Amino acid sequence: MDKAIISHGHADHSRWGHKSYITHHTNVPIIQHRLGEINVTGKDWGETFVINNVKFSLHPAGHIIGSSQIRAEHKGEVWVFTGDYKTEDDGIAVPYEPVKCHTFITECTFGLPAFTWRPQSEVFTDINNWWAENKAEGKTSVIFGYSLGKAQRLLRYLDTDIGKIYTHGAIENMTEVIRPLTAMPETTRVTRETKKEELKGNIVVAPPSAHGSTWIRKMVPYVTASASGWMTFRGARRRRAIDKGFVLSDHCDWQGLLESIKATGAEKIISTHGYTDIFTRFLLEQGYDARTEATQYEGELGEENKKDEAEDN
Amino acid sequence: MKAFAELIRKIDSTNKTNVKVDALTQYFREAPPKDKVWTIAILSHRRPPRPVNTTLLRTWATELAQIPLWLFEESYHIVGDLAETIALIIPASEESSEKSLTQFLEEIIALKKKTDEEKRDYLHENWTALNYYERFVFSKLITGSFRIGVSQKLMTRALAKATDIDIDVLAYKLMGNWDPKTITFQELILEENAADYLSKPYPFYLAYAIEDTPEDLGDVNEWFAEHKWDGIRSQVIIREDELFVWSRGEELVTDKYPEFEAFVEALPDGTVLDGEILPFKNGAIGTFNDLQTRIGRKNITKAQLKKTPVILKAYDILEWEGKDIRDLAFAERRKILETLYAKVQSEELPLHLSETIEFSNWEEAAKERERSREVMSEGLMLKRKDSPYLVGRKKGDWWKWKVDPLTIDAVLTYAMRGHGRRSNLFTDYTFGLWDEEKEELVTFAKAYSGLTDKEFRSLDAWIKKNTLERFGPVRSVTPHHVFEIAFEGIALSKRHKSGVATRFPRMLRWRKDKKIEEANTLEDLKQLIPSAAKSSTKDSQEKKAN
C-alpha cells in the first residue's frame, strides 16, 4: 500500500512492507521497534487528515497503548473501524470512546454470551494473592501474557511489596519502548547469569511461548498462570497445562460489544475476527443490518497457533 | 456447598496429582460426615438420577440469560460442557449459598417428582443465588458426569490419608451397591459391615502393557501366558445360593446374563471367579461386536439369548470355600480353579477355562502371540506364577502383550469440536475410504486420539480455513489429509454405512507424505477381516467408535 493507517502495534494489524504508515503518535515507537526503518507519521486523537477526498481521524480504542479506532468520512457518510478494542479503562491505554457513525466495523473476538469480564481491580487482587501464596510456599510465580499490551498491564498492577518482578527478554525489550509513554515499575531481565535462588518467591512475566521451553527450567520450583480472555474456559487452561488461569482480556466481552455498538448509533455493522457468523446472526435478529468480513486478522484461527505477539488473548 | 465447590475448584485448577490428593484429604478431614458420603458417591459416579432433561435445562437457562436458544447451542458447542455453558451465560452473582452439599442433593433428588414449573423456579432461584463457580458445580450435580480428573484410585488415596484406613480395605468398602441417600459415613467407611459382604466383589487387578519386549521380564519359566480375551472383564460371585455378576466398571450386571444362573447349582457357595464374558455360538468365540447386543440392554429377550449366548472364560479364583485367597500364588489359585473346573465342566454350563500356556523361551511366546487373531484374542496376558492378586493397576506381575494393531490409510472428511480440555478445538474426526470406483469417500470410522497437541492445533487451524459445510457442531472439510488409522479388531456390520465396524480406531500417524488418491479403499479394509470373524458377525451390531 502507498499509505497504511495502522490501528495498533500487534503483528496481525501492522504488517511490514507498506510505503508509508499513519498511526497514533504513541504507537510510532512501537511499530518502529517492530518493523524497523519505516516511513511513519504520528497523529493526535481527533486530528483530521484527508486521503483521496476521504477525511480520516484516529480515536482511542483502549485495547493497548497507542491503539486507535479509525474514523472515515466521505460526503457525510461516516464509517468507523475499531481495530481491537475494550471498554474497560485499564489505566494505561487512553480509554475507548464511542464514535458516532453510520457503519461500524467491529472486531468480535469474544463475541459469545459466555464471555463476561470482571473489573480488572478484582482480577489483580486475585493475581497478587496468587503470587503471595506461591511465595509463602517457596515457589516462583510465572505468569504468561503477550509481550505488547498484556505484559505491561500485568507489570503495572503487580504488587511490588510482595517481591521482585523479573521479565523474559521479549517482554523487557518491548517494555523499554513503552517506558517513556507510561509509568512502569522496576523490572529485572532474566539472563543467563540470573541465579535460580534469586528468582525464588518472585514473579516472572513471560510470553506464552516460554511455557514448555527450556528457558523456564531455571524457575524450578515454579507455578504457572496465564492471563487471557480464553481462560474463561476450563478446558483452555487444562489444554495448555497451566496451573492457574486469570480471565483478563484486552478485548470487549459480550456486553461490551453490544453496548459499544449501541453507543455508535450505527445501523450497519460489519464483524471481523472472532465468532463473526454467530455474532452477526445475533445482530441481525436485533434488527441491525449486519454482515461479516473476512480479514487477515487472527480471530478464531489465531487462538491456538499464534506466535507470542498475536493479540487474541 | 461452599466447601465442596471450593474442593472442585482446587482440583480443577491444577494438573498435579499431589495437589489434588491434598485438597481431597483436607476436605475429608473437615467436611460434615454426610457431605463426605455424597462427595465419595459423586466422585465414584453414584450420582442421583438427572431430575430435569437437558432440553428444559437449556431453555430455562436461556430465559435467565435473555438470549435465544440457538445462541445457547452455539456457545455450548464452543465451551464444550453443558454445566459450564449454563454457569457462564447466566448473569453474574456474587452470592454464595449456606446450604450444605447434602441439602442440595436431597433437593435435587426430590426435584425429579416435581412439576416443570416447580423445577424451573427451583433452578432459577438457585442459579441466580450462587456465584459463578458454585453455579457451575450446582449445574454439574444436575447434569451428571462429574469428570474432573479424579479417579476412584486418587479419591481412595486421599480418603486413606484422611482416615488412616488401609487403601486396599477402603477400595473394597467402596465397591458394590451402596446408597448415598441412606448410608452414613460411619457405616460406609468406619464400620466393619457383615451384611454388605454378600454381594461385594474384590477390586480388580489390572495389567499394564508391555513396553518393549517380554525378555525384560526375565526367566520365561516364572511366567504363565494366556490369551487376552476380548470381552467384558467380570467377577462372578456365588454366596449363600445367590449369584452376583460385576463388570469392571463396578456395575452389577447379574440381570444381563441370565445364563449364569446355572452357576448357583454348579459352583459351591463362597466362590468368586475372575474372567471374561465372551459371546459363544455354535462352539466358537464371537467378536466383541457380537457382544454389543447384550451390553446395552436392561431386559434381555429370549431371541437375544438365543442369538448371542455368552460364556464366562474364567482365569482366576479369588475366593474359595468362603475364604479370600488373593494372597495365594497365582499358580496355587490356578490349581484350585482347574480342579474345580474339571469337576463341574459340561456342555451346558456356560463356564470355560482360559488355558494357561507355558513356554520354554520367549520366541515361542512371540509365535503364540502371532496366532491371537485366529483364536479371537487380542494378544497374550503374561502372569507371574508366584504373584498374589493385587488391587488396581500395578506394575510387575501381570502384563498385557497385545498384537500389533491393524492399520489403514484413510482421508479426513468431517471434524467436530472436542470436549473438556479440547473444547473449542476441532479434535474429533471422521475418516473415509475410497469406494470401488475411487470416486467417493465412504465414512468408516471416527477417531480422536493419537495426535500430539501440536498436531491437533495445526489441524484445527487448517479445518477452520478449509470448512466446506457446517452441520451444527460438525463441519465437512476439503478431502486433503491422509491418516494412518490403527484399530484393534474388525468385523462386518450392518449398522455401518461402510458395512464394517472397527474396534478402538485411533490415529497412528499423520501421513503428510501421502495424497488422498493414495488412501486405501473400502475393499482393502474388508480384506483385513479374519475369516473367523466373518462367520460369526453376520447379524452383529456396531461398536461405537471409541
Contacts between the chains, C-beta under 8 A, distances in Angstrom:
chain1	res1	chain2	res2	distance
A	112	B	71	8.0
A	112	B	74	7.3
A	112	B	75	5.2
A	112	B	78	6.4
A	113	B	65	6.0
A	113	B	67	5.1
A	113	B	71	6.4
A	113	B	72	7.9
A	113	B	75	6.0
A	113	B	88	7.7
A	113	B	89	4.7
A	114	B	75	4.9
A	114	B	78	7.3
A	114	B	79	5.6
A	114	B	85	6.4
A	114	B	88	4.0
A	114	B	89	5.8
A	115	B	88	7.7
A	116	B	88	7.2
A	116	B	91	7.8
A	116	B	92	6.1
A	118	B	92	7.7
A	232	B	88	6.7
A	233	B	79	6.1
A	233	B	80	7.5
A	233	B	84	7.5
A	233	B	423	5.6
A	233	B	424	6.3
A	234	B	12	6.2
A	234	B	81	7.2
A	234	B	84	6.1
A	234	B	423	7.9
A	235	B	79	7.9
A	235	B	80	5.6
A	235	B	81	7.2
A	235	B	419	7.5
A	235	B	420	5.3
A	235	B	421	4.8
A	235	B	422	6.5
A	235	B	423	3.6
A	235	B	424	7.0
A	236	B	423	7.1
A	236	B	424	6.8
A	237	B	13	7.4
A	238	B	15	7.1
A	238	B	149	8.0
A	238	B	420	7.1
A	238	B	421	4.0
A	239	B	421	4.3
A	239	B	422	6.4
A	239	B	423	7.9
A	239	B	425	7.1
A	239	B	453	7.2
A	241	B	15	5.5
A	243	B	13	7.1
A	243	B	14	5.9
A	243	B	15	6.8
A	243	B	16	7.6
A	244	B	13	5.9
A	245	B	13	7.4
A	275	B	74	7.7
A	275	B	78	7.4
A	278	B	71	6.9
A	278	B	74	4.9
A	281	B	70	7.7
A	281	B	71	8.0
A	282	B	67	7.9
A	282	B	68	7.6
A	282	B	71	5.9
A	285	B	68	6.7
A	300	B	464	5.8
A	301	B	461	5.5
A	301	B	464	5.2
A	301	B	465	6.6
A	303	B	424	7.3
A	304	B	425	6.4
A	304	B	457	4.4
A	304	B	460	5.7
A	304	B	461	6.4
A	305	B	457	5.3
A	305	B	458	6.4
A	305	B	460	7.8
A	305	B	461	4.9
